[in-house]
């Protein structure tokens, strides 16, 4: 699967993740965050590392049945968060 950031500063950053290594949205978020953080650190981009550490990512999509050709968008936008939470809480 491809995890792609849809975020104000980090838009377009993407990595391939083996679907067998992640189970939850949080797993995907932490995987791409760690990869981007390592990339930024290796180039001494400290200000961007700090911005990354401050960013709250989330995933709107259902990730329970991902294939190797799936694309998951990890975003930092505020729109839809309340709606997504409400949908998850409805019976």
MODELLER restraints for C-alpha pairs under 7 A, 6 or more apart:
rsr = mdl.restraints
at = mdl.atoms
rsr.add(forms.Gaussian(group=physical.xy_distance, feature=features.Distance(at['CA:1:A'], at['CA:16:A']), mean=5.64, stdev=0.5))
rsr.add(forms.Gaussian(group=physical.xy_distance, feature=features.Distance(at['CA:1:A'], at['CA:17:A']), mean=5.35, stdev=0.5))
rsr.add(forms.Gaussian(group=physical.xy_distance, feature=features.Distance(at['CA:1:A'], at['CA:18:A']), mean=6.24, stdev=0.5))
rsr.add(forms.Gaussian(group=physical.xy_distance, feature=features.Distance(at['CA:1:A'], at['CA:19:A']), mean=6.09, stdev=0.5))
rsr.add(forms.Gaussian(group=physical.xy_distance, feature=features.Distance(at['CA:1:A'], at['CA:67:A']), mean=6.23, stdev=0.5))
rsr.add(forms.Gaussian(group=physical.xy_distance, feature=features.Distance(at['CA:1:A'], at['CA:68:A']), mean=4.42, stdev=0.5))
rsr.add(forms.Gaussian(group=physical.xy_distance, feature=features.Distance(at['CA:1:A'], at['CA:69:A']), mean=5.29, stdev=0.5))
rsr.add(forms.Gaussian(group=physical.xy_distance, feature=features.Distance(at['CA:1:A'], at['CA:70:A']), mean=4.77, stdev=0.5))
rsr.add(forms.Gaussian(group=physical.xy_distance, feature=features.Distance(at['CA:1:A'], at['CA:71:A']), mean=5.77, stdev=0.5))
rsr.add(forms.Gaussian(group=physical.xy_distance, feature=features.Distance(at['CA:2:A'], at['CA:14:A']), mean=6.57, stdev=0.5))
rsr.add(forms.Gaussian(group=physical.xy_distance, feature=features.Distance(at['CA:2:A'], at['CA:15:A']), mean=5.64, stdev=0.5))
rsr.add(forms.Gaussian(group=physical.xy_distance, feature=features.Distance(at['CA:2:A'], at['CA:16:A']), mean=4.52, stdev=0.5))
rsr.add(forms.Gaussian(group=physical.xy_distance, feature=features.Distance(at['CA:2:A'], at['CA:17:A']), mean=6.07, stdev=0.5))
rsr.add(forms.Gaussian(group=physical.xy_distance, feature=features.Distance(at['CA:2:A'], at['CA:70:A']), mean=6.20, stdev=0.5))
rsr.add(forms.Gaussian(group=physical.xy_distance, feature=features.Distance(at['CA:2:A'], at['CA:71:A']), mean=4.70, stdev=0.5))
rsr.add(forms.Gaussian(group=physical.xy_distance, feature=features.Distance(at['CA:2:A'], at['CA:72:A']), mean=6.20, stdev=0.5))
rsr.add(forms.Gaussian(group=physical.xy_distance, feature=features.Distance(at['CA:3:A'], at['CA:14:A']), mean=5.45, stdev=0.5))
rsr.add(forms.Gaussian(group=physical.xy_distance, feature=features.Distance(at['CA:3:A'], at['CA:15:A']), mean=5.56, stdev=0.5))
rsr.add(forms.Gaussian(group=physical.xy_distance, feature=features.Distance(at['CA:3:A'], at['CA:16:A']), mean=6.37, stdev=0.5))
rsr.add(forms.Gaussian(group=physical.xy_distance, feature=features.Distance(at['CA:3:A'], at['CA:17:A']), mean=6.95, stdev=0.5))
rsr.add(forms.Gaussian(group=physical.xy_distance, feature=features.Distance(at['CA:3:A'], at['CA:32:A']), mean=7.00, stdev=0.5))
rsr.add(forms.Gaussian(group=physical.xy_distance, feature=features.Distance(at['CA:3:A'], at['CA:71:A']), mean=5.86, stdev=0.5))
rsr.add(forms.Gaussian(group=physical.xy_distance, feature=features.Distance(at['CA:3:A'], at['CA:72:A']), mean=4.85, stdev=0.5))
rsr.add(forms.Gaussian(group=physical.xy_distance, feature=features.Distance(at['CA:3:A'], at['CA:73:A']), mean=6.00, stdev=0.5))
rsr.add(forms.Gaussian(group=physical.xy_distance, feature=features.Distance(at['CA:3:A'], at['CA:74:A']), mean=6.83, stdev=0.5))
rsr.add(forms.Gaussian(group=physical.xy_distance, feature=features.Distance(at['CA:4:A'], at['CA:12:A']), mean=6.07, stdev=0.5))
rsr.add(forms.Gaussian(group=physical.xy_distance, feature=features.Distance(at['CA:4:A'], at['CA:13:A']), mean=5.73, stdev=0.5))
rsr.add(forms.Gaussian(group=physical.xy_distance, feature=features.Distance(at['CA:4:A'], at['CA:14:A']), mean=4.18, stdev=0.5))
rsr.add(forms.Gaussian(group=physical.xy_distance, feature=features.Distance(at['CA:4:A'], at['CA:15:A']), mean=6.72, stdev=0.5))
rsr.add(forms.Gaussian(group=physical.xy_distance, feature=features.Distance(at['CA:4:A'], at['CA:72:A']), mean=6.16, stdev=0.5))
rsr.add(forms.Gaussian(group=physical.xy_distance, feature=features.Distance(at['CA:4:A'], at['CA:73:A']), mean=5.00, stdev=0.5))
rsr.add(forms.Gaussian(group=physical.xy_distance, feature=features.Distance(at['CA:4:A'], at['CA:74:A']), mean=6.00, stdev=0.5))
rsr.add(forms.Gaussian(group=physical.xy_distance, feature=features.Distance(at['CA:5:A'], at['CA:11:A']), mean=5.28, stdev=0.5))
rsr.add(forms.Gaussian(group=physical.xy_distance, feature=features.Distance(at['CA:5:A'], at['CA:12:A']), mean=5.45, stdev=0.5))
rsr.add(forms.Gaussian(group=physical.xy_distance, feature=features.Distance(at['CA:5:A'], at['CA:13:A']), mean=5.38, stdev=0.5))
rsr.add(forms.Gaussian(group=physical.xy_distance, feature=features.Distance(at['CA:5:A'], at['CA:14:A']), mean=6.25, stdev=0.5))
rsr.add(forms.Gaussian(group=physical.xy_distance, feature=features.Distance(at['CA:5:A'], at['CA:73:A']), mean=5.78, stdev=0.5))
rsr.add(forms.Gaussian(group=physical.xy_distance, feature=features.Distance(at['CA:5:A'], at['CA:74:A']), mean=4.80, stdev=0.5))
rsr.add(forms.Gaussian(group=physical.xy_distance, feature=features.Distance(at['CA:5:A'], at['CA:75:A']), mean=5.79, stdev=0.5))
rsr.add(forms.Gaussian(group=physical.xy_distance, feature=features.Distance(at['CA:6:A'], at['CA:12:A']), mean=6.30, stdev=0.5))
rsr.add(forms.Gaussian(group=physical.xy_distance, feature=features.Distance(at['CA:6:A'], at['CA:73:A']), mean=6.16, stdev=0.5))
rsr.add(forms.Gaussian(group=physical.xy_distance, feature=features.Distance(at['CA:6:A'], at['CA:74:A']), mean=5.78, stdev=0.5))
rsr.add(forms.Gaussian(group=physical.xy_distance, feature=features.Distance(at['CA:6:A'], at['CA:75:A']), mean=4.55, stdev=0.5))
rsr.add(forms.Gaussian(group=physical.xy_distance, feature=features.Distance(at['CA:6:A'], at['CA:76:A']), mean=6.96, stdev=0.5))
rsr.add(forms.Gaussian(group=physical.xy_distance, feature=features.Distance(at['CA:7:A'], at['CA:75:A']), mean=5.19, stdev=0.5))
rsr.add(forms.Gaussian(group=physical.xy_distance, feature=features.Distance(at['CA:7:A'], at['CA:76:A']), mean=5.22, stdev=0.5))
rsr.add(forms.Gaussian(group=physical.xy_distance, feature=features.Distance(at['CA:7:A'], at['CA:77:A']), mean=6.82, stdev=0.5))
rsr.add(forms.Gaussian(group=physical.xy_distance, feature=features.Distance(at['CA:15:A'], at['CA:32:A']), mean=6.91, stdev=0.5))
rsr.add(forms.Gaussian(group=physical.xy_distance, feature=features.Distance(at['CA:19:A'], at['CA:66:A']), mean=6.72, stdev=0.5))
rsr.add(forms.Gaussian(group=physical.xy_distance, feature=features.Distance(at['CA:19:A'], at['CA:67:A']), mean=6.75, stdev=0.5))
rsr.add(forms.Gaussian(group=physical.xy_distance, feature=features.Distance(at['CA:19:A'], at['CA:68:A']), mean=6.45, stdev=0.5))
rsr.add(forms.Gaussian(group=physical.xy_distance, feature=features.Distance(at['CA:22:A'], at['CA:28:A']), mean=6.23, stdev=0.5))
rsr.add(forms.Gaussian(group=physical.xy_distance, feature=features.Distance(at['CA:24:A'], at['CA:63:A']), mean=6.86, stdev=0.5))
rsr.add(forms.Gaussian(group=physical.xy_distance, feature=features.Distance(at['CA:25:A'], at['CA:59:A']), mean=6.29, stdev=0.5))
rsr.add(forms.Gaussian(group=physical.xy_distance, feature=features.Distance(at['CA:25:A'], at['CA:63:A']), mean=6.58, stdev=0.5))
rsr.add(forms.Gaussian(group=physical.xy_distance, feature=features.Distance(at['CA:29:A'], at['CA:57:A']), mean=6.79, stdev=0.5))
rsr.add(forms.Gaussian(group=physical.xy_distance, feature=features.Distance(at['CA:29:A'], at['CA:74:A']), mean=6.86, stdev=0.5))
rsr.add(forms.Gaussian(group=physical.xy_distance, feature=features.Distance(at['CA:37:A'], at['CA:49:A']), mean=6.11, stdev=0.5))
rsr.add(forms.Gaussian(group=physical.xy_distance, feature=features.Distance(at['CA:40:A'], at['CA:48:A']), mean=6.98, stdev=0.5))
rsr.add(forms.Gaussian(group=physical.xy_distance, feature=features.Distance(at['CA:40:A'], at['CA:49:A']), mean=6.24, stdev=0.5))
rsr.add(forms.Gaussian(group=physical.xy_distance, feature=features.Distance(at['CA:41:A'], at['CA:49:A']), mean=6.92, stdev=0.5))
rsr.add(forms.Gaussian(group=physical.xy_distance, feature=features.Distance(at['CA:55:A'], at['CA:76:A']), mean=6.81, stdev=0.5))
rsr.add(forms.Gaussian(group=physical.xy_distance, feature=features.Distance(at['CA:56:A'], at['CA:76:A']), mean=5.80, stdev=0.5))
rsr.add(forms.Gaussian(group=physical.xy_distance, feature=features.Distance(at['CA:57:A'], at['CA:74:A']), mean=6.29, stdev=0.5))
rsr.add(forms.Gaussian(group=physical.xy_distance, feature=features.Distance(at['CA:57:A'], at['CA:75:A']), mean=5.37, stdev=0.5))
rsr.add(forms.Gaussian(group=physical.xy_distance, feature=features.Distance(at['CA:57:A'], at['CA:76:A']), mean=4.65, stdev=0.5))
rsr.add(forms.Gaussian(group=physical.xy_distance, feature=features.Distance(at['CA:58:A'], at['CA:74:A']), mean=5.73, stdev=0.5))
rsr.add(forms.Gaussian(group=physical.xy_distance, feature=features.Distance(at['CA:58:A'], at['CA:75:A']), mean=5.56, stdev=0.5))
rsr.add(forms.Gaussian(group=physical.xy_distance, feature=features.Distance(at['CA:58:A'], at['CA:76:A']), mean=6.33, stdev=0.5))
rsr.add(forms.Gaussian(group=physical.xy_distance, feature=features.Distance(at['CA:59:A'], at['CA:73:A']), mean=6.49, stdev=0.5))
rsr.add(forms.Gaussian(group=physical.xy_distance, feature=features.Distance(at['CA:59:A'], at['CA:74:A']), mean=5.09, stdev=0.5))
rsr.add(forms.Gaussian(group=physical.xy_distance, feature=features.Distance(at['CA:59:A'], at['CA:75:A']), mean=6.37, stdev=0.5))
rsr.add(forms.Gaussian(group=physical.xy_distance, feature=features.Distance(at['CA:60:A'], at['CA:84:A']), mean=6.81, stdev=0.5))
